[in-house]
Amino acid sequence: MLQEQRQQRIMDELRDKQSVRIAPLCEKLGVTRETIRRDLHELEKKGLLKKVHGGAILKKTNVEPPYAHRSESNNEEKHAIAKRAAAYVDNGDAIYIDIGTSTLYMTEYLGDKQNLTVVTNALMVAYELSKYPQIKVILSGGELRSGELSLSGAIARKSFEDLYIDKAFIGVGGLSLETGITDYHVGESEIRKMMLNKAMETYALADYSKFDVTAFTKACEVQEIDRIITDTKAPSSMVKALQEQGITVDCVEVDAADEAQ
């Protein structure tokens, strides 16, 4: 297969799935890892994609990866991140849990918490937490976004207007030192900003693929987050730069329990 044809196949796969991994590309295209790495490097130089650890993502700020795809990617890392985030929740807390796959996984690790109040605009978060009678769930109203099952808009903002919380746990579409924490949906980002301002402590959950990525709309500056929870594949240079700005960064190892998820 010619280089041009191979790179076209890579871009077709990216447009379909929003991200690609090196190992499956080698198998599909019948070439070595070095060849795929060279192709990704050249496509990145053209501004068509962004390389991440083990693969690449489509470089478009206004194209959100489909939920079905996000829920299947980097699951081990996301479960490890969610488990660490849940460890910062104390009995008696009032917390906000944001929309996102990593934040949704937090619900799996909250079953032993007592007297917890969770505020959310994510239907799936509310549904999963409904299994625990000792956890009070406050779900916003608002406009429903299909696929994501999220609520936003004026009614959602009004639902949370008079609430104040101990901790906010937000999802991340992109994280950059220059552009801050960004995401894809304006209405959801407005809720995220509101709840960050109402929280005493703020946490951002971001697996390695979100680093050095800029999505469509800004949620906040990285300096507005007290603790970023990521995995050990996150670029060490960015982790160091964040720490130098006074931001606590947890780089979580994937353990056997997370790998089994």
N, C-alpha and C positions, 0 to 999 in steps of 0.2 A: 504494500500500500504506500502511495506517495505521501510525503510529508503534508502537503496541502490537504489531501483527502483525510488524513488522520486527524489533523487539527480541526477540520470541519466536523468530523464525527465527535470530537471532544466538545466543541461548541454546541452541537445539537443536543448532546447529553446534558450539558449545563443548562440550556434553555428549558429542557424538559424537567430537570430535577433540582435546579438552582445550585447544586454542588456536585462535585465528582471526587472519587477517591482513586489514588494511583494504582493500587493493586487490582481492582476490578477492570480498570482501563487497560492494564497490561494484558489481562486475560482476554478481554473482548477484542483488542486490536492486535494481539499476537506479537507484542514488542516488549523490550526490556524496560525496567523502571527508569533507567537513565534516559532512554528515548522519550518517555512520557514527561519526565522532569524537564527536559530541554523544550519540549512542545509547550508545556505550561509556562516556562520562563519566557518564551517568545510571545505567547498570547498575552501574558501579563504586560510585557513591554508595549504591546499595541493597545493596552487599556481595556481589554475585553474581559479579563477575569482578575481575580486576586488569589494568589497562592496562599494556602494555609497548611498547617501541619498535616502531611499525608494526602494532600489533594488541592482543590481549588474551589472557589465560590464565584458565582456570577457577579460582576461588578456593575450593579445598577442600583442607585439609591432608592428608587421608587418601586422596585419589584420585591415584594415580600415572598419568601419561600412558602409554598403551601403548607398548611398545618400538618397534613398527613405525612409529608416528607420530613418536616422538622421533628415530628414525634418519633421518627424512626432513626434519626441521625444522632450520633454521639451520645447514645443513651447511657452508657456506662459512666461517662463524665458527668452527665446531667443528674443522674441518681446520686453520685458522690457529692456533687455540689448541693443538691437539695437536702441530703442527709445532714451536711454540715450546717446549712442554713437553719434547719429545724432545731439543731442543738442550741441555737441562740435564742430560741423561744422559751420563756419561763412561764410557769404556772401563774395564772392571773393576768397575763398580758392581754392587751388589745392590740391587734396587728392588722395590717393591710397585706393581702396577698394579691399580686398582680396577675395579669394575663401572661401566659407563656408556658412552654413545656417544662422548663426547669422548676418554675414556681408551682406548677400543677403537681409535680413529683413530691414537693414538700409535704403534701397532704398525707402521703404514705408514712411519714415519720412523726406525725403529730398525735397519734392515737393515745399516747400515754400522758398527754398534757391535761391538766385540770383547770377548770374555771377560765378557759380561754375564750376570747371573743375575736372572731375573724371577720373583717370587712373585705368585701371583694366585689368586683364587677365581672368576674369570670364564672359562667354557669357551671363549668366542669369542676372548678375548685369548690363551689358551693355544694354540688352534688356529692363529691367525694367526702367532704367533711360532714355531710348529713348522716353518715354512718356512725358518727361518734356523738352520742347524746349529751356528753359533758361539754361539748364545744358549741358555743352560740355563734351562729352565722348571720351576718347582716349583708344581704345582697341588694345591690342597687337596682333601680329601674333603668330605663333608657332604651336606646335603639339597639336592636340585636344585629350583630354581624354574623352572617351565616358562615359556616366553616370554622371560624374561631370560637363561636358561641360566647362572644364578649358583648358587654353593654357599655354604651357611651352616649355622649350628647348632653343636652341641657338637663334632662330629667335625671341622668346618672350623676351629674355634678351636684344637682340640688339634693340628691339623696345623701351625699357625703358632706355637705356644706358645713354642718354644725358638729361634725365628729372630729375628735382628736385621739391620736393613737400613740402607743409606746414605740412600735417598730413598723417600718414599711419594708417589704421585700418586693423588689421590682425585677421584671424581666428586661432583657436588653436585645435590641436588634443589631446595634453596632456600638463599639466602644473605641474612641480615638482620643489621643491627648490633645489634638487640635480642635475637634468638633464636639467632644464630650460624649455623652450617652444619647444615642438616637434610636428611633424606631420608625415604623412604616405607616402607622395610622394616626392621623391628627387628633381625632376625638379621644382615642385611648390614651394618647400622650398627654392630653389635658388633664385627664383623671390622674395619671401617674404624677404629674407635676403637683397637683393639689395635695395628694396624699403624702408626697415627700415633704411638703411644707408643713403638714400637720403631724409629722412623726418626730419623736424625740431621738430615735436612732434610725439610720437608713442603710439598707443593704441592697446591693445589686448582684444578681446571679447571672454569670456570663461564662459559657464554656469557651474554649480556646478559639473556636471559629468566629467568635464575635469581635476579637481583638483587631484593631487597625481597620475597622469597617465603619463606614458612615452610611446610615439609613436616611430616610426622607425628612423626618422631622425631629427636632431636638427635644429631649426630655429634661436634661439638666447638664450642668458642668460636672466633670468627674470629681471636682473638689467638694461638691454637695453630697457626696456619698461617703459615709463613715467607713464602710467595709465592702470590698469587692470580693466575691467568692467565685473562684475559678478552679481550673484543674492544672496539673503539672505540665500540660502541653502548651499552656499560654506562653507567648514569647517573653523570655527572661528580660530582654531590654525594656519592654513596656512595663513589666511588673516592677522593675527597679525604678523606672521613671515615676510611676504612680506612688511608690513608697517614698521617694524623695520629695513628693508633694504633700506628704503627711497622710496619705490614704493607706489604711490597713488592707493588705491583700492576702487572702487565704488561697494557697495553691494546694488543692486537695488531691490526694492519691486515690486512684480507683482501687477499692479493695475487693476481696472475693465475693462479699455479699452484693456489692454493686454490679459486678460482672454477671452475677446470676440473674439480675433483673431482666 
